[in-house]
Amino acid sequence: MTRAVRPSFVLSSERSGSTLLRFLLDSHPAIWAPDEIFTSRVVIGLFNLLEACHEAPTDLEQPPDHPYARKVVSADVRAETRAILDRLLGDAARARGKWVWCDKTPGNARSLPALSQVFGDAHYLCLYRHPLDVVHSCLESYREGFTPADLAQKVAANPQNLIAALSLAWLEKVEPVLRFEEGPAKTHRVRYEDLVRRPAETLAGIFSFFEVEADATVLERAFRTPHYLRAGRGDPKAPASSRVRDDRLGLGAELRWFEAIGPELLRRLNAALSRLGYAALDPARRGYLV
């Protein structure tokens, strides 16, 4: 009998270490972790396509902060969408001898109302990184323009204050994931800082969550095994890495964030930081702990 293939997702903001995590997961003999495949976009597209084909549109409510992620669709549309994706992604995983597939596309974090309707049984790995380190990495990586559409929108809305714009973009991915963790879905939290400081221990927890055997050799094989990476689909520096490094921690302290972040944004950031176990940002202290 053919073994069933299980779906899983990494939920994160950009520049949170998702490409590194993807390489580590993809090196496990049971897990296929491709580069960004935008599953949530496909789900939303199939919702629209199948409703049109069946000529049975429903009156669907849409979240005010996202024009595409519908909240409720019919059971038939959900089931047909799942069957299509199970066949495509299941066949791709089985062709590689694996029985878990994992999509790490950062945009999935903003489309959870749609994604979770189809993949309510999936395992969701919630990956977080300190927002100021994310902002620093964004400024460093996107010097020629902010290619992710939602980052570009935030920067266009506040081009004179990139630190605030990018901090807000981080919040708009992190806050929905924090709420999602409170629901019935299977979730497991990972902080980037823990992944790079204690990779073996952190990976052991991830593999246990994914219900696959622990594999201590993943850390060695991840940087010797080629991982398919299309241009613009992840951190282009990741393939050049030879090990898990922790020398990128705390670089956000170089930013003059205490001048750029207003009181309301600071309140929201500190609320999220508290839930994630980070120290609060204090303009009087200016530094922060990761």
Number of C-alpha atoms within 10 A of each C-alpha: 3 5 9 12 20 20 23 23 23 25 28 26 27 24 21 26 22 26 25 23 23 24 25 23 24 25 24 23 16 22 26 28 28 23 23 21 15 15 18 24 17 14 24 17 14 19 21 16 14 17 16 11 9 10 9 11 14 10 8 11 11 15 13 8 9 10 9 18 23 20 16 15 19 14 11 12 19 20 12 15 22 17 13 13 17 16 12 11 18 22 15 17 22 18 11 12 13 22 21 26 24 26 23 28 25 23 21 25 24 24 24 20 20 23 24 17 20 22 20 13 14 19 21 27 23 21 23 27 26 24 24 23 21 24 27 20 17 20 16 10 15 11 8 8 12 17 11 13 10 16 20 17 15 18 21 14 12 14 13 11 15 20 25 22 23 24 22 21 21 25 17 16 22 24 16 16 25 16 9 19 16 10 9 9 15 17 22 16 18 20 19 23 19 17 20 20 15 13 18 18 12 16 22 16 16 18 17 11 15 23 12 16 12 16 14 13 11 20 20 14 17 24 20 14 14 12 18 12 16 11 9 11 15 21 17 13 10 18 18 8 12 13 15 19 12 14 9 12 18 18 14 19 16 12 16 13 22 18 12 16 20 11 10 9 16 20 14 15 23 17 14 19 17 13 10 16 10 17 15 17 20 12 14 7 8 14 18 16 11 14
